[in-house]
Amino acid sequence: MEPEVPNQFFFTNYVQKKLDHFINTSVQLLVLIVVVSNVIEDMLIVIGFKSKQIKQIKLGENDIVGINMGICSQLRL
């Protein structure tokens, strides 16, 4: 029975090290995914602001009046 105890200890130690490595890797991947998604979100926000500014520049006074008339007709005012 005594030889099994060191083997069992070695096995549990090995499994513990593998689990620790897996957990560390998983946490690092999760942090990386969160950082990348935040960067992508920031880029999309910046792109959205730029496209809104471009649309605002392209809209003339007649277009805005037409849009307002369209909104009023949809609301039946």
C-alpha positions as CSV (number, residue, x, y, z in Angstrom):
1,M,0.0,0.0,0.0
2,E,2.8,2.4,0.7
3,P,4.1,2.7,-2.9
4,E,0.6,3.9,-4.1
5,V,0.6,6.9,-1.8
6,P,3.5,8.7,-3.6
7,N,2.0,7.8,-7.0
8,Q,-1.3,9.1,-6.0
9,F,0.3,12.3,-4.6
10,F,2.2,12.7,-7.8
11,F,-1.0,12.2,-9.9
12,T,-3.0,14.7,-7.9
13,N,-0.1,17.1,-8.0
14,Y,0.1,16.7,-11.8
15,V,-3.6,17.1,-12.2
16,Q,-3.5,20.2,-10.0
17,K,-0.8,21.8,-12.0
18,K,-2.6,21.0,-15.3
19,L,-5.8,22.5,-13.8
20,D,-4.0,25.6,-12.7
21,H,-2.4,26.0,-16.1
22,F,-5.8,25.6,-17.8
23,I,-7.5,28.1,-15.5
24,N,-4.7,30.6,-16.0
25,T,-4.9,30.2,-19.7
26,S,-8.7,30.5,-19.7
27,V,-8.5,33.7,-17.6
28,Q,-5.9,35.1,-19.9
29,L,-8.0,34.3,-23.0
30,L,-11.1,35.8,-21.3
31,V,-9.2,39.0,-20.5
32,L,-7.9,39.1,-24.1
33,I,-11.4,38.7,-25.5
34,V,-12.7,41.4,-23.3
35,V,-9.9,43.8,-24.3
36,V,-10.3,43.1,-28.0
37,S,-14.1,43.4,-27.8
38,N,-13.7,46.8,-26.0
39,V,-11.3,48.0,-28.7
40,I,-13.6,46.9,-31.5
41,E,-16.5,48.5,-29.8
42,D,-14.6,51.8,-29.4
43,M,-13.6,51.6,-33.1
44,L,-17.2,51.0,-34.1
45,I,-18.3,54.0,-32.0
46,V,-15.7,56.2,-33.7
47,I,-16.7,54.9,-37.1
48,G,-20.4,55.6,-36.2
49,F,-19.7,59.2,-35.2
50,K,-17.7,59.8,-38.3
51,S,-20.5,58.4,-40.5
52,K,-23.1,60.5,-38.6
53,Q,-21.0,63.6,-39.2
54,I,-20.7,62.8,-42.9
55,K,-24.4,62.3,-43.1
56,Q,-25.0,65.6,-41.3
57,I,-22.7,67.4,-43.7
58,K,-24.4,65.8,-46.8
59,L,-27.9,66.8,-45.6
60,G,-29.0,70.1,-46.9
61,E,-31.8,72.4,-45.7
62,N,-34.3,71.0,-48.2
63,D,-33.5,67.4,-47.2
64,I,-34.1,68.3,-43.5
65,V,-37.5,69.9,-44.4
66,G,-38.4,66.8,-46.4
67,I,-37.5,64.5,-43.5
68,N,-39.5,66.6,-41.1
69,M,-42.5,66.5,-43.4
70,G,-42.1,62.8,-43.7
71,I,-42.0,62.4,-40.0
72,C,-45.1,64.6,-39.6
73,S,-47.0,62.6,-42.2
74,Q,-46.1,59.4,-40.4
75,L,-47.4,60.8,-37.1
76,R,-50.5,62.2,-39.0
77,L,-49.9,65.8,-37.7
